[in-house]
Structures are given as C-alpha cells and as structure tokens.
Amino acid sequence: MQELVIDYTDCNSTAPLTEFANIPNNKFSASFKSSNNVAKPQWTRRFEQNVTDVPYSVPLDVNVCRLQFTIPNDIGPPVYLYYRLTSFYQNHRRYVKSLDTDQLKGNFVSNGTIGGSACNPLKLAPNGKAYYPCGLIANSLFNDTIKSPTSVGGQSSQTYTMTNKSIAWSSDAKLYKKTKYQNWEVMPPPNWINRYPNGYTDDHPIPDLSQYEEFQVWMRTAGLPTFSKLALRNDDDTMTAGTYQMDIYDCTSPPVRRRC
C-alpha cells in the first residue's frame, strides 16, 4: 500500500493567507514504492470564498484550505481518499442509538412517534417539527467538501477526477430510501443550519438519503475513537507522478471550526 497522510486540522488557523508554506513534519507522513523521502506538502488558506458547488447546500461563503503535495511515482488504480478523525467517540452508547430507522427508510414518521423515538436529544425542533434526519449521528455529519486534486507545475493543469459514488457499502445503501416527508413538514438538524438557512425549500429540498453516500458512510458508526472513512475514489485511472493541488471547503463563518 502506498499512501500520503496530511493532517489539515489547523490549516485555517496556522497556514499563511494566500502564500504556500511547508506543513509541519508532525502533520504528515508518506509511504511510497519509489521513496518515502518526498517533497514536503504545503498549505495555504483563504477566507470567505463564495462557492456554489458544495453538495446539498445553498451557495456559501467558505473557508478554503488549499493543499499542495507531490506523488513521487504513479499510483493506482484504484486510488482512495479518506478523511480521518481522532478522539471522536462514535461508539458512545447514547450516540449509537440516536437515530430512527423508519425515518431513514423513507417512511413518514409523525411528530408524536418521533417524540418517543431513540433520536433523543434531537427529535423535535423548537417550532415543533421533527428533525430530518433526527438524532445525534446525523447532526454531527462530517461534511468538509474535498475537491478532486489537480496537477500543477506542468504546461497545463489536469484534474484527477475522483467520485463519491460507490463509497458506501452496498449493504448500507439498502437501508436508506427517499423520504415521504414534504419539505415544509420537517426541519434540518441544528448543525445543518448553514446549508439550509431557510429550512428545506423547493430550491434546496430534503436530501435523498438513498443517493447521499457520504451520509451513509457516516451513519456506519466506528468502533474506535480514531477512525477513517472513505470520501472519494477513482477505480479506473492511474494517478501519475507529479505535484497536485487540492481545495477543502470549510463551510462555517471564518475562522470557526469547520462544520457545514
């Protein structure tokens, strides 16, 4: 296995604005077939860039962490991109239970039924409408937007296209169906407020969880407090040796900790 690991947690508080700088040695590691002594990856940051390509969201002003890294030899296919979290206890008993399986299957679940469900403490919004999807797991969804890397330094740039399709297990995908709720009947979870500031609307409707594979991956809770989850993949193309640039959107008002 060949891999490059970059910890970008502190990008928007430590990396310089507009200019690239080396990422500290304790924030990355590399293991490649040709050499482990690769050029140091770099980072820079930009605040409040308006973007329209954040999935399942209205247009947003986002913090952008821009990474630049070198691949010393061709890798793949396949090539997988994971995000990793540390000290995040998805295995906590209360957290694991905080969902409603009928709701996730697409069924209309009344407010009264949700009120007695395991989604505690995130069942009903202050206006009395049910949260959809309800519960702690959905509310804490990791949704930094990670863009496909683009080659730099050559005569022309070329995007190494990665997809979020087929990142979830097929057995997980079967658990989720398009909801029978109407947009006005439910509210987004509290942590999704930046993505749906006016609630669910005709222009920005309830997400179809049967197609929302990032959500499906997140809902399979990890057994340990440090874990990785698949975010993007390319099963067909070789990622050729060279230098690449990649943007990561942090969708909160700067410089708050990322959460869309």
N, C-alpha and C positions, 0 to 999 in steps of 0.2 A: 504494500500500500504506500502511495506517495501522498503527502499532504502538506498544506501550509495552514497554520493556525494563527489568527490575528485577533487579539482582544481589543475591540474598539470602544469599550465601555466609556472611557474617558475622552473620547475624541472631541466632543463638543465642549469640553472644559479645559483640555490640555493642548490639543493641536492648535497650531497658529492659524489665524484667519488668512485665507487666500494663498498662502505660500506653503509648499510642501516641506515637511521636516521628518527626520527619521523617527520611527516608532521605537520607544524604549525596548531594550533587549528582553526585559521580562514580560513584554506584551505580545511576543510572537515566537513561534517555533516552526521549523521546516524539516521535512524528511523527503528527499528526492533520490531517484535512482542514480543520477549522474553526480550529484553533490549536495551536501547539506549546508555548504558554505555559500548560500545565495545572497544576493544584494539585499540590504535591509529594506523592508517595506516602509512606506512613508504615508503620512496622512496630512490632511488639511481640513478646514471646516468653513462652512458658510451658513449664515443665519438668514431665516425668513426668505427663502426662495419659494415663490408660489408655484405649485405643481398641480397638474390635473390628472396625473397617471397613478395616483395612489388608489389601489383597488378598494371597492366597497366604501367609497368616501366621496364627500363633496370636495371641490378644489380646496387646497390647504396651503397655508404658509408653514413651511417646514424648516427644520434644521437639517443641513446636509453634511454628512461625514463622507469625505472623498478619500478612498484608499488607492495607493499605487503599489504594485508588487510585481516581482519577476518570477516567472516559471522557467527554470534552467533547462528543461528538456520536455519534449512532447509528453502529454499525459492523456489517458483515456482513449476512446470512450470505454465505459461511461465515466462521467465526471459528476460528482455530487457536491452540493454546497449545503452545509449545516449551520445552524446557529446553536450556540451553547450557553446555558445558564448555570450559574453556581449559587449555592445556598438558597435555592428556590424549592420549597417543600411541597411539591405536587402530591406527595404521598401522605400528607396530613389527613387523618380520618375525616374530619369535617369538610375539608376541601374536596376530597374524592367523591363524597356523597352529594355534593351541592350541584345537582342538575335534575332535569326532568326528562326521562327517556321518551315519554309520549310526546312531549313538545318537540323534541329533536326528530322524532319520526314524522313530523309534519302535521300531527293531529291538532285540532282546535282544543285547547285546554282552557276551561273557564277560569276567571279570576278566583272564584271560590275554591276550585280544585288546586290551582297554583298556590293559594294561601296555605294549603295543608300539605304541600309537597316538600321534597327534600332540598329545594333550592335555597332554603334559609342560609344567610340572611337577605339574599337578593331575590325576592319573589315579586313584590309589587312596587311600582314607582310611587312617588308622593301623590301623583294625580289619580292613583287607584288602578291604573292599568298594569297588566302583567309585563314584566320584562321578557323580551325575547331576543336571544336565548337567556333564560334565567340562570341564576347560580353563580358561584364564585369562580368556577373554571372558565366559563365563557367570558366573564367580566375581566379576567386577568390575561386574556389572549395576547400573546406576543405578536405584534404586527408592525415592527420596523419593516419598511419596504426596501428590499435588497434588489438592486438592479443588476442586470447581466453585465459582466465585465467587458471592457472594450480595449483592444490593443492600442498602444501608443508608441511613439518613437519611430515608426516606420514612415514610408511615403504616404500611406493612407491608413486611417483607423478602420477597424473592423470589429463589430460586436460578436462576441462568442455567446450566442443565444442560448439561454437556459430557461426552462419552463417549470411552472408549478403544477403541471399535470402529472398524475401518477406518483405523487409524493406520499399519498396516504395508502395504507394497506387496503386491499380490496374488501377485506372483511369489515374494516371500519367504515368504508364508504357506504356499505349496505345499511348502516344504522341511521342514515340521515336522508330525509325526504324534504321536498319543497313544502313549505308551510301552508296551511289553510287559513291562517290569520290574514286579515286585511291590514294595510299599513296603519290605519288610524286606531286599530284595536290594541296595539301593544307599543311598548317603548324600548329603545335600545338600552343595553346595560349602561350603568353610570360611566364606566371608563371608555365607552364608545362615543361620548358626547361630542368630541372634536370631529368625528367622522360623520355624525348625524346631528348637527346642532339644532335642527328643527324637527327632530324625530324622524320616523320613516315617512317618506313622501312619494308621490308618483315619480318624481325626478330621481330620487335616491331611495328606492324601495327596500323592503326587508330582504336581506341576502338569502339566496337559495343555498341552504347548507348542504344540499346534495352535490353541489358543484364547488363548494368552498373548501378546498382540500387543506389549506393552511389551518383552518378551523378544525377539521377532522384530525389532523396531526396533533394539534394542541390538546384536544379533548382526550387523547390516549395518554393518561397521566403517567408520569415517570415514577419509578420505584425508588430512586435515589435523588438526593438534593442537588447533585451535579449531573446534568444530562444534556444530550444533543438531540436535535430534531431536524429532519430533512426539510429544507426550504426550497431548493431548486435542483434541477438535474439536466444533464444532456447525455442521452444514450447513444447518439449517432455520430458525433463529430469529435475529432481529435482537438484538444486544446494545445496549440503549438507553442513551442518555447518563445518567450518574449516578455515584454513588460505590459501590464494591464492596469486599467483604471476602473474603479467601481464606486458607485454612489450608494449610500444608505440613507434613507429618509427617516428622520426622527420627527414625528408629527405633533409634538407639543409646542406651546409657545416657548421660545428660547429664553433662558437656557435650561429649562426644566428637564428632568429625567425623561427619557423617551417613553412615550405611550400614546398610540393613536386611538 
